[in-house]
Structure formats: C-alpha cells, structure tokens
Amino acid sequence: MAMLFDMEPLEESGLKLNEAQRRAITHGEGPLLVIAGAGTGKTRVITERIRHLLQSDENLSGENILGLTFTKKAAGEMKARVVKATSERGKAVTLATFHSFCETLLAEADPQRVMLDEFDHWILLRRNLRRLHLEKYRRLADPGQFLNDFVEFFSRCQDELVSAEDYQRYAAGLAARMEAERETLDEDTLVERLETVALQQELARAYRASEELLREKNRVSFGSLITGAVGLLERDAQLRGALQKKYRYILVDEFQDTNIAQLRLLELLAGPARNILAVGDNDQAIYRFRGASFASFKLFLERFAGWKEGQDSTPFRVALTENYRSTPNILRVAMQVIGQNAVSADFPKKILSPNEPPGEKIRIVELATPEEEARWVASELERIHGAGRRWKDFAVLYRQHAHRDHLVEELSRRKIPFVITRLSILEHPLVRDALAYLRLIAAPYDDIACARVLAAPAWQLRAQDLVRLAEKARKEKKVIYDLLQLPQGQLAFDHSQAALGQLVEFVSSQKKTLKRCTAREILGVLTDWLEIRQRAKEHDRKYVKRLAEFMKEWEPKSETRGLAEFIEYLDYYAQAGGVVSLEDDAPPDAVQLMTVHAAKGLEFPQVFLLRVNNRAFPATERPRVFEFPVELMKEGAPAEQFHIQEERRLFYVALTRAEERLTITTVTEKKGKVPVFIEDILMEPAIKRLDVRQMMPKLPPAEVEQRAPDEHREDVQLFPAAAEPAKIFSRIADWAEEFHPPSPEPLTLSPSALSGYRTCPQRYLFGYLWSLREGPKAAMTFGAVMHTTIKRFVDQLRKGVKLSFDEVQGIFETEWNSKGFEDQYQEEE
C-alpha cells in the first residue's frame, strides 16, 4: 500500500518542525502511536497532520477526518487551529469529545432521548430510591448519601463494558460459589463471604434498576454514552460500515486517558484500514482513578497494529521529546521526579530535551503555617507584578480546593485580581442574589433566602433590623416574609416601609405568574427589575446569563418547566455536588487559581504550586465505597503502588505547566520530615546544587485589618455607584463579620447548638444568635416525635398504667407530622 509521504512531501506551513514531528505528520496508512512528552508540540502535530492529509489528497474531504479528545475546550481550540491552517476544507473536519461524538450518534438513532450528566443521574435515582431496593446502603436521615458512589460505580462498569446483566451474572456466580463451599468455611470466613455476596447483589440490583429507569424515561446517562454507541455500532453493521467509509482517518488526543469502552469504540470506527493516529503521554496519565486504561498504549499496539509482547514496536510508534515550553532547569527537576516511577519495558522512559535557554532555579519555599504560605505567595505576586509582569502571567496550582482558601482571603484583602477556574456560578454573589429572590418567589417561607434579599441596600435595613425581624418571626412562629406584609407602624424601622412595600409588591406579582410562566421567563423579569444590565459589570453579568442557559438546559429534563420544580431540582443538584461553570470565566488580567487536574494541557510563564506536603500532595489514598472487582477488569489488576505513582504523575503535570519560573511552597512538617515529592527532587545532588534554590523566609506579623462597622469592602464591590440603592449586592456576608449580637444570659447550649458550632460557626451565628433558622430536618422531626411518644409512655408508666404496643403506636401516629422530610419515600420509610 502506498504511503502518504511517498505520494506527497510535507508542504511548509511556516512552522519549524523537528524530525520526530515530521515523521508523525507525514505517516501514511495504518496505525501510529505518538508518545508526546510535556510541551513537545502535540497539538501542532495533530493540526499539521490534518493539514497534510488534506493537502496530500485532493479527493479527501474534511468530512473524512475524525478527531477525538476529552474536553470541549480542547476540541474547540483544535478546530480553530485546523480551520486557520486549512481554510474552508478544514471546516468539515469533525473534532469533538468522545462523549459529544457518541451523544450525536445516539441522538441520530433516537432524537427524543435526553442525555443526563452524573448529577442529573443522581437526581433520577434520588427521586426513585425505592426502585433501587437498598438495604445495607439505605440511609433514611440522608437518603442521597451513597448515590454519588452508585453513579460513579455504574460509570466504572460502563468504562469496562460491563452491563447490568453482566454484573448480575457476576453476583450470582459469587453466591453460587459460596453456597457450594459453605460447608468447608469456618464461621468468620462464612460471615465475611456472606457480607461480600450481599454487597455485590445489592450493587447488581441497583445497577439493573438504574438502567431500567433510564430506559423507561428515555434517558441516557453520561457514563453510558460510550457503551450505548459501542452497542449501536456492534448491532448495526450498515451504520458501522458507513462510518468506517466516512472517517478514513482518525486522530485521538490525550490517548493515555482512554478507557476500555473508548478503545472498543475506536476499533469499531477504524475498521480494517486501521488509519488511526493516537497522541498521548504515559507520564501524564492522571485519570486512571476514573477508569482510564492502565495499559492504553500497549492495548493500542495489540489491537490496531497486531503487535505482540516481545516484538519491536518502533515501526508503530514515534516519541516527541523536544520540549518547547520550559527552561532546562524546570525540565531537569520534572524528569528527576517522574524518573522515580516504574518504567515499562515496552515503553522506555522519555528524556525531554529543552529548546529554551537556561533560566532561573526552581524555588522550594518552606513556610511555618498555611497562613504564612498565603501571605508569602501574595507578597511575591505583588513584587513580581510591580516589576512589570501582568497578573494573568501567574498561575497558582493546588492539589485540593481547600489548599487555596487562605490565599483567596489574602488576595482579596490586598485587592489582587484573581479568578478561580471552574468555580461554580452558584457561588458567585450576583447569582446567589438572583437565586435568593427566586426562592422568595417560589417559597416565601425560606428565611435564609429572605435574609439575603433584605440585606440588599435598596431595602434600607441594618443588620440589627434583620435580627429583630427574625426574633419577632421566631417568637410569633411565623416566617420573616409574613412580617414584611404587616401594616405601617408594627415594625421597629418604619423608615424602610416604603422600600419594603416595593419588594412585597414585586414578589406578590411574580407569585401570581408561577403557574403560567416558566422559571426562565421569571428570571428574565427579575433580571430587568433588579437592573442587572445597568448596575453589574459586564464580566459579572456573564454569570447570570449562564444561569439562564443552565435553566434552558434543564427544561428538556423537567415536567413543568416551572420555578418551584427548578428550585427543587437545584437543591438536589447541590446535594449531588453539581457544578455550573462558565467555559471561560477569566477577566482580562487576573491571577489564575486552579487545581492541577484543571491545569492539564495549559501553560503559564510563572507557576506557584501550593502545599506540597505529605497527605496534601501526594493526597492520602482513600478507598472507594464500591471497588470495581478485579475479576471483571479487561486488563487485570493495576500495578502495586498505583496511588503514589498516579500522584507523582500529577505532580509532574504541575511542574511542566511552568514556562519560565516555578515556585513550590511547602508547610513545615511535624518532626522535620521532608515531603516525599520534595525528597524526589533533592535526592539527586546535581539537581539540588544546580537547579534548586531552597528558601525559609521570615515573615513579619500579619496586619490586622481595621474597618468601620458599616464600611463596604471595595474588593468585593460588584456594582458601580448608582443614584438609587441597588436591589442586588447583598451585604449579608459583611454583616455576618461585623454584627455579633450579645449572647443571651444565662447562656444555654443544646447538643444541636454545640454540634452546629463545630460544623459551621457561621451557621451557628445565623441560627442561634440571629434567629435565622433553616427549616426543620427529617431527623429532627422524627426525634421530636419519638421524644414526645416516649415521654407520654413514661408519664403513664409512673401513674401505674402500662400502655399496650397498639396504644403507643397510636400516640406516635397522632404526634406525627411531615415537616422536614424531603419526599414521600423518606417519610414512609
């Protein structure tokens, strides 16, 4: 078969290409694995490969090329580069994520089917808990406690192409083997085996029920998009043949993150021609905890090239090792770290060679406390920015979200602009204000939402006015909103009555539209009434626009599209851990804060890497609630020390994001122990001497910010000054810091109050000092009913009357009420 480079030499595109890149770009027919080290220009190779394919064959259309990756952003950026390089012919090239490609494929087969992400799947299960027949994992106080674990487990099964029926057979097999061996087992072993079988049977029941629910509702879960497409292509030979004919060339980015199901999809699409080019880096495989294959490179060679272990694989692979991103110092440190991981005999370790001139030493900075770490990093950002650097040149990376908390406070205090990548819009102050108004319209009994609304400047209240309102509502057993409708003179702050009347009038008018208007229509009316377009900055308005888009995305999944249903959905969405993000939420010039996982594929001139400490980075290994059985893994069990090796790869990803300067911070460990990843770096004397600068700066005492009680923070000011006070920009957060009413004397604390303080001091402040109580919870209602029932039983017993069981049950049923229960399932169970 003729090779492409025999037919047509590579046309120059103005880009300098090294020999390895050129070989990958001009590869002809058949499979090729491109092992692309960090910063070696893999995106350039994919783009130029597509350009070369189109220019080498006039009969080849853009429609004949399929490119698959893992994020929408990566797919979008690649599409833009391809169109720029190839003009009109490149517009027809399909560049998509695996999941969006499969969603399109399934939608063509059944246009009415709706895709559910993992949070929507959680909500579907939560609304149908009884169907799961849970026993061991039924938690009535918190019915959704294990649903994330179930959704994750079902998705993990689908990664391995294990259907609900397959899992049912596996669980039945375990039970049969146990029964066959029962007589030979000692008591302890039998108990352990019985528990294992019961767990697997419960998982199998729940998995089957989940799949049945999805079929009945004509829904497809995010986890089953790939398996659904695989099943469709395996069943429909005509469709499979048509796609193989259409996509003559397939390119896959970030191949190290593929799982078994995705590999099977690629086999079905590639067909006998096997014209597939896969690009990836085994040193950046950081999603194996989610089900990515442990041996995707090896499986590629076996399945697409017919390679067998022990054979020479070099004809089917090329390694990109020339780094165009980082200084030699950064690269040497990164290679020293990743070199501590085990090396596969089939894929020798890559040695990245720098293309950049020598740079600064990597700084390893040890601070005494997390607070000092935040202060020092903020000071450095100010110092370097003062020397001429833009704020957007800095990235601060961290392993866990909590590691950024002190730094966020410090950056806010110093008025350093920053953005937290992939932060949910639901946490944005403007969105929280809008949602508080929506909650007040849908559920006026929500005192927390009402308090946030009343803290807006337009309603002319002070913190003490709000507290007096809440105390009055508690004493009269009413909700705060009811008090706002009292006649003039019955509140302690008559000067605000006119403004409050405007609020009550608006809320009342919108309540009348609940049955005929959709949630999105009410949000539109609210946005105009709040004057968000006139008062909010353009960057902040994007968050409210995203909220409207989120509502639009929700509508096909809803029954009524109404506001009450949306609020219920949003509450479930939050319980499931759902995040609603902007695709691009960075202001023009701001420091970027993000997890290392979020930073993958990105690069920054200056990188600060926080909290490189044992039990922080590397993170502590936590066993999953439901472990996927090794017996069902298509490639067998992972290697020993899997967790620390994956954490080390993640650390390597963090190091290789830096272009010019890299700073690693660590907090002093107990007993002077050196963090394991710092030890990885310093164990090589030449690296320690030539490439690393160790620092232990002494910081002056922290300054205490003095602020007048009613002074507004400029750093959180979202809105420009306006003639009339704003109905947005709630001051509730400032009030929580500034206004602490005296504790009642004598101070009496119930167990729930103490527990509330330990869990969340601010919740204690609102609930016990401000009288802003959340609604009753199921556990509290149940406990109160039980307490009353037992008390009445004991009272009768003291009088010498012993009540029968039926009489006690009658008391229980008489005292019963439904307050606080999330739904009928929780109440009945």
N, C-alpha and C positions, 0 to 999 in steps of 0.2 A: 504493500500500500504506500502511495506517495506521501512524503512528509511535507508539511506546510513550508518548512524552511527550504525545501528543495524547489518548491514552486515559486516562492516569492521571498526575497530578502526583506529584513525589517526596515521599513521606511523610518527615517529620522523624524522625531517629533520635537526636537529641541531639547529633550531631556537627556542627561548623561546617564547611561546605563552601564552597570558592571557586567562581567561575563556571566555570572550566575543569573542575574535578572534577565539578560538577553536570552539565555537558554530556556528559561521558564516561559518567556513571552513568545518565543518562536517555536515552541514544542508543537509537534504535528499531531497525528492521530493517536488515540489511546490515552490511558490514564497517566497522570503525573502528580506526585506529591511534592509540594513546595514547602520545605521546612524553613519558615521565615522568622529569624530572631527579632527581638525587640528593636524597633527603629530602623529596620533594614529595607523599608520601602515596599511592603506587601501590597498596599493599596495602589501604588504606582504600577506594580506588576500586573494586578488584575485589570486595571484600566487600560494599560498598554496592550495587554493580551487581547482584550475585546477589540481595541482599535486595529490591532494587527490581523485578527481573524477577519474583520470586515473588509480591510484593505487588500487582503491576500486573495479574496474570493468574491468577485463581483456578483455572483449568484447567491451569496449568503446574505440573508436579511437579518436585521436586528431581532426579529421575532424568533430566529433560530438559536438565540443565545439566552441562557438562563443563569442568573447569578443569585446565589442564596447566602444570607448572612443571619445574624441573630438579633439585631436591633433595627428599629425603624430609622433611627438617625444614621446609622452606618449605611443602610440601603439607600437612603435619600442622598447622602453625600457622594456615594459611589455613582449613583445615577447622574448627578450633576457633573461629575468629572467625566463620565463616559460621553455625555451629550456635548460637553465642551470640546472633547478630543475628537469626536466623530461627527458632529453636527446632526443633520436630520436622520441619518441611518441609525444613530445611537438611541434615538427616542423610542424605538420599538423594542429595545433590549429589555427583558424582564429582570428587574433587580428587586428582590423582595426578601423579607424574613421567611424562614421555614414556615412559621405559623400563619403568616398572612397569605403565603402561596397556597397552603393547604386549605385555609378558610375560603379562598376564592374558588378552589377546585370543588369543595363540598357545596358551596353556595350555588354553583352551576348545576349540580346534581339535584339540589333541593333549596330553591331560593327562599322558602319560608322558614328554614331552620335558623335559629338565633344562637350566636356564639356567646358563651358565658366565660368571663375570666375567673381566676381562682376565687375571687371574693364573691362574685355572683353565684358560683357553685356552692360556696359556704352558705349563702343565704337560702338557696334552694334546699339544701339539706336541713338547715335550721327550721325552715317552715314545714318540713316534712319529717321531723325527727322520729315520729312514731313508726314510720316505714323502715327505719334502719334496724329496729329491734335490738337496741343496745342493752347490754346487761352490765358487763364489767366497766364499760366506759360511759355509763349514764350518770350525769351529774345534774340533779334537779335544781340546786341552788344557782348553777351556771350552766344551763343546757348546752351552750355552744363551746364549752371548754376544750373539747378534743376535736372539734370539727376541722380546724386547720390541719391537724395531724392526719385526719382521714383524707382530706383533699390532697395533701402532699403525698400520702401513700398511694392513693389511686393513680395520681400522675406518675409516680415512680413505677408502678406496674405497667402503665402505658408506655413509658420510656423503654421498657424491656419487652414490649409486645406481649404482655401477659394480660389476657382478657379476664373478665369476671368469671366466665366459665372455667378458664384455666385455673384460676385461683380456687374456685370451688372444688375442682378435682384434687388440687394440691392439699387442701384442708381435709378433704375426705380420705385421702391417702394416709395422712398423718394419723387420723382417728383409727383407720383400719389397722395400721401397723401397731399402734398402741394396744388395741384390743387383742391382736394376735400375740403380743408379748406380755400382756398383763400379768399372767401367772408367774413369769420369771422376774418381775420387777419388785424391788424392795419398796417399802411404804413411802419413803422420801422421794424416790425416783418416780414412783407412780403419781404422787401428788404433783410433782413438777411437770410430768408429761401431760397430766390431765389439764393443768392450767395452760400449757402451751397449746394443746388442741382446742381448748375453749376460746383462747385468744384468736387463733387462726380462723376458727369457724365464725367468730363474731366479725372479723375483718372480711371474710368471704361474703357473709350475709349483707354487710353494709355496702360492700363494693357492688354486689348484684343489685341491691335496692337503688343505689345511686345511678347505675346505668339504666335501670327501668324508669326511674323518674325522668332522666334526660330524654329517653325515647318518648315517653308519654307527653312531655311538654314540648317536644320537637326542639330540643336544645342540644348543643354540643359544647362540652367543657373545653377549656383551653388545653388541658392535658391530653384530650382525645382528638385534637385536630390532626396530629400526625398519624395516629393509628387509624383514624377514620379515612384519611387519604390513602394510606397503605392498603387498607381493606378494600376501598373502592377500586384501586388500580389492580389489585390481585384478582378481584372478581370480574372486572370489565376489561377483557382482552382488547376490545376495539378502542376504548379510551386510552389504554396503556400504549397501544401501538401508535395512535395518533400523536400522543405527547412525545414519544420517543422519536418520531419522524419530525415533529416540530422543533424540539430542542436538540439540535445536532451537537451543541457544545454546552457543557455545564461547568460553572465555576463556583466554588464554595469557599467562603471566607471563615476565619476562626474555626477551622475544621477540628481543632482539638476539643471543642465544646460539643461536638455531635454525640448523640446517644444511639442506641441500637435501632430504635424506630426510625430515626433520621437516616441512618446508614441504609436501612432497607428501602426507604423512600427513594434514595439516590440510585440504588440498584435498579429499581423499577423504572425510573425515569431515564437512566443512561442506556439501558438495553444492551444488546450485543456489542455495539460500537465502542462503549466504554470511553467516550470522549469527555472525560471529567478531569478537571484540574482542581486540586484541593490545596488550600493555603492555610497553614497554621503553625503554632509553636508549642511543642510539648512542655516547654518551660513556663508557659503562661496558661496551663490548664488549671483553671481555678473554679470550675463549676461541676466538679465530679461529685460534690455533695448533693447536687441536684439531679444526678443521674447521667451526666456526661460519661461517655465510654472511658474505661481505664486504658484501653489499648486501641484508640481510634486509628492511629497511624498504621499499626500492624494490621488491623482489620481492613483498612483501605487497600493495602498491598495484596492481602489474601483474596479479597472479594473482587477487586477491579483489575489487578494485574496478574492474578494467578500465582502470586509469589508464595513460596513455602519456606518455613523457618530453616535457616542454614544457607539459603541461596543468596546470591548477590543481589541487593535491591537497588544498587546505584543507577541502573538504567531507567528506573521508575521514580526516582526522586532527585531533587536538587536542593541544596541548602543555601539560603541567603544569610551571609554572616557579616557583611559590611554595614556598620551602623552609621546612620546619617543624622542622628539625633543628639546623642550625649557626648560629653567630654571623655577623654581616655580615663580620667580619674573615676568618674561615675561608673563607667563600664567595668573597670577592673574590680571595683567593690561589688558590683552586681554579679559578675562572673564568679567572684570568690564565694558569694552567698549561695548561688544556685548550684555551685560545684559540690556542696555538701549533700545534695540529694543523690539517690541511687541513679546509676546510668544504665540504660538498656543496651544490651549487646547489639541489638539490631539497629539502634539509633545512637551513634556516638555523640558525646557532648559537643555542642556548638561552641566555638570560641569566637565571640564577636570582636571584630577589629574596628577601631574608631576611624571616622572620616573627618572628625573635628580636631582642632588644635588642643594642646593641653589646657586645662582650666584650673579652677580653684579646688582645694582639698574639700572633701566631704566633711561637714561639721557634725560631730556627735556631741550633743549638749545634754548634760545631766543637771536636772533641777530637783529641788528638795520636795516640792509638792505639785499637784496638778494646777493649783492657783498660780504658783510661780512659773510653771510652764506656759500658762496662758499669758501672763504679764510679759515674759521674756519674748515670746513669739510676736506679740502685738508691738512691742518696742522695736524689734528687728524690722517688722513690716514698715513701721513709721520711718525708721532710719534709712532703709534702702529706698523707700519711696521718695524720701527727701533728697536722695542723691540722684533722682531723675527717672526712676522706674515707675511704670504705670501700675495701678492697683491690679489690673487684670493679668499682669505677668506672674502673679503669685497664685499658687495652689496650695491649700492645706489639706493633707490627706490623713485619714484615720481609719482604724480597723472597725470600730463600733461607733454608732451615733453618739453615745454618751460621752465619748472622748472629746467632743467638740464643745461641750456645754460651758465650761469655764471660759474658753476662748471667745465664744459668742457674746458672753456678758462683757468681756474686756474690750472686744472690738466695738460693741455698741456704746460702751462708756467713752471710748476715745473717738467715736464718730468716724471710724474707718469703714468705708463702704464694703459690704460683703454680700454674697449670695450663697445659700445652701442648696446645692444641686439636688434635684429630685425631692425637695421638700414638698409635702402635700399642700395644695392650695387651701385645704380645710384648716390649716394652721395660720393662714395669712389674716392679719387683723381686719382687713376690709371684708373678706369673705365671711369671717366669723360675725362681723356686724350684720351683714346681709342675712346670714342664716338665723341669727337671733330674732330679727324681725319676722322672718318666715315662720319660725317656730311659734312666735307670739300669735301670728295669724291662725296657724293650724291648731295650736294647743295653748290657749291663754293661761292654763294652769302651770305652765313651765316657768317657775320663779327665777331660775338661773338665766334663761333667755331674757326674761323681763328685766332683770337687774342689768344685764349688759346693755340693753336698749336704753334704759333710764340713765345710764352713765354717759350718754352722748351729750355734748354741750347744749344742743338745741332745747333740751327739756329742763335746763336751768336748776338742776338739783345738785346738792353737795353729797358727799359720802355719808354724812350723818343723817341727811334726809332719807336716803335709801335705807339705812339701817333702821330708822324709826318706822318707815313703811313696813319693812319686813317683820319687825317686832309686833306691830299692830296686827298684821295679817296672821301671824302665828297665834297671838292671843285670841283673835276672833275666829280662828280656824277657817280662814279664807286664803285666797291666793292674792298676790300683790296686784295683779291686773284688776281684780274686782274693786280694790280700794281706789284705783285711779278714776273710777266712774262715780265716786261719791260726790254729793253736791258741794258747792263752794263753801269753804269755811270748816269743813270737817277734817282737813289735813293741816299739819303744822307748818306748811310752807305755801300760803295762799298765792305768793308772788309767782309761782310756777303753774297756776291753774290754767291760764290761757294756753300755754305751750302744751301742757299735758292733754288739754281738750283736743288739740290738733292731732296728737298721737292716737288718742282713743277713737277719734272720728275716722282716721285712716284705717286703723286695724279693723274697726267695725264694718267699714265699707268693703274691705277685702274679704272678710269672713262671709259676706253675702255672696261672693263670687266663687266660693270654693267648689260648688257642685258643677258650675258651668265653665270654669276656666282651668286650664292646665297649670301645673306647677311652673312651667317655663313662662307662661303668659303672666302669671302673678309676679314672678321675678322681674320681668320686663317693666311692669307697672311700678314695682318697688324701686328699681334702679332709677327710674325717672324721678320718682318722688324724693328719693334720697339725694338727688342731684349729683350722682357719682361722676357723670361725664364732666360736669363743671368743676367739681371740687377735688377729685382724685387725680394724681399724676398718671401719665399715660402708662407707665410701667405697672402701676398698681391696678389700673383698670383691666389689664390683661387677665388678672386672677378672677375677677367677676365674670369676664367673658368666658373663661374656661369653665366656671361653674355652670353657666348656661349651656355650654357644649356638653358637659357631663350629664345634665338633665336630658338633653336631646338623645345622648347615647343610651340613657336609661329607659326612655319611652317605649322602645320595642319590647322590653322585658316586663313592662308594667301592665296592669289590668285596667286602671282608671286614668293614668297619667296625672292624677290629682296631687295636690300639695300634701295632704295627710299621708297618702301612700308613699310619697317621696321621702318625707321625714322619717317614716318607719324604716324605709329602705336604707336611708343614710345612717340611722342608728345601727342597723345590722351591719352595714358596710364598715363602720368604725369598729364594731366588735370583732369583725373578721380581720382587722388590720389593714383595711383598704387604704390606698394612697391615690390621690388625684393630682397628677403633676402637669406642669407646663412642659412642652417639648423643649423650649429654650427660655429659661427664666433669668438669664444673666443680664443685668443692666450694662450700659456701655463700658464702664470702668469700675470693676469691683474685684476684691479678693474672692477666689472661688474655694468653697469648702465642700468636700465630698468624701465618701468612703472610697477605699482603694478599689472595690469592685466597680464603682461608678466611674472611676478614672481610667479603667482599662480602654486602650485604644486612643487615649488623649496624650498630649504632651504640653509642657509648660516650661518657660525659662527658669523659674525659681520654684522649688518644691520644698515644703516643710512637712515632715512626716512625724505625726504625734504619737506619744505614748507607746514607744517600742519597749515594752516590758513583758516579763513572763506573766501569763494569764490575761494579758491585754492584747499583745501582738507578739508571739502567737496566742490566739484565743484558746481558752480551755475547751477541750473536746467534750461535747455534751451528747450523750446517746439519744437517739430518736425514740419517741414513744413507740413507733411502729418501725421496726427494722425490716427491710426487704430481705426475704430468705435467700441465702447464698445459693441454695439448690436451684433457684429459678433464674439466677443471673446467667445470661447467654455467654458471658466471657469468664465466668468463675469469680472467685473472691478477689478483692483488691490486695495489693501488696501490704506487708507489715509496715508499721509506722506511716500509714497512709495519711493520717491527720497532720502530723508535723510536716510532711513533705508538701502537702497541699498549702499549708500556711506559709511555708518557705517560698513556694511559687508565687503566692500572693504578695509576699514581701518583695520578691524580685520584680514583680509588676510595678509596685510602688516606686522602687529605686529607679527603674528605667523610664519613668514618666518625666524625669528631670532632664532638661537640655543643658543648662549652664551651671546652676548651683543647687546642691542638695543639702538639706539640713535635717538631721534626725534628732528628735528630742526623746529623752527618757527620764522617768522619775526615779529617784534613788530607791533601790530595792532594799528590803529588810536584810540585815546581816551582810550588806555589801555585795550580794550576789549579782553577777553580771548577767543581764538578759541574754537568752540563748541566741538571738539574731545579732546582737552586738558582738557576742563572742564569735559568731561565724565570721564577722568582718575582721576582728582584731587578732584572730589566731594566726594569721599569716604576717610575719614580721615585716616583709617588704611593703605590704598594703598599709599596715599600721604606720610605717615610717614615711612613706611617700604620698599616700592618698587620703589620709585621715587627720583631722585636727580635733582633738578632744578638748572639751570646754566644761568648766563648772562655774558659771558666772555667779557673782554675789549680787543679789538684788536689794535695793532699798526697800523699807517697809511700804506696804501698799497704801495709797492715798485713800482716805475715806471721803466719798462724795457728799458734799453738803447741799441740801436742796430745800427750798421753802416748801411748805405743805402743798400748796396749790400750783407750784411751778410745773409746767408741762415739759416733758423730755423732748428736746429737739431731735434727738437721734431716732425717735420712733414716730415723729410727726409725718403723717402720710399726706396731709392735705394743706394746700396753700391757704393763706389768710383770706377770709371772705367777710362780707358785710354782716351777714346773719350767721349765728352759731350753727354748726353742722349737725345734721341728724346722724352722721357717722362719726368715726374716730372716738369710739367708746373709751372712757377714762378708767374703766373698771380695774385694769392692771395697775395703774398708778395709785388708785385709791387703796388697793389691796396692800401696797407697800407703805402708804402714808398714814392711813387711818386705822388705828387699832383701839377700839373702844375698851375701857377698863373691864377686866374680868369680873363677873358677879362675885359678891362676898356674902356668905362663905362660898368658896369655890368647890363645887361638887362635880366630879368627873365620872361618868359611867364608863363601863368597859368599852362600849362602842365609840365613845368620845376619845378615849386613850388610843384605841386602835386606829381611829381616823386620823389622829395627830401623827402617829408613827408612819402611817401610809402616805399621807399628804397634808403637811401643815397648812397649806392654803385652803384645802377643803375644810379643815377644822376651823380656820378663821371664818370662812363664809357660813358654815353650818352652825357653829356653836357660839360665835361672837357676833356675827352679823344676822343670825336667824334666817339665812338663806338656805333652806333645806331642800335637798333633792327629794323627789317623790319617793314613796315607800318602795322597798325592795321585797322580793318574794320571801327571802329568808327571814326578814324582819316581821312580815305579816304572819308567816307560819309560826315563828317563835312566839309572837304575841298571842295567837290563838291557842297554842299549846300551853303557854303560861296561864292564861285565863282558865282553860279547861282543868288543868291540874290543880289550880288554886281552889276552884269550886268543888272538885272532888275531895281535896284535903279538908276544906271547911266542913263538908258534910260528914267526913270521917270523924272529925273532932266532936261532932254532935252525936256520934254513935250511929250514924246512918252510912251503910256501905252500899254505894251505888253499883248497879249491875253494869256490865260492859255496854249493853244497849243504851242505858241512861247516859253513860259517859260519852258515847258516840253521839247521842242526841245533843249534848252540851256543845261538843266540838262543832257539829254541823250548824247549830244555832249561832255560834260565835264567828263562824267562817265568813270571810269577805275576800273579794278578788283583787284588792288593791296591791299593786306592785308586781303582779305576775305578768310576764312578758306575753304569754299567749295561753290558749286553752290547754295545750299539751302540758306546759309546766304546772298549771293549776291542777289539772286532773291527776297527773302522775304524783 
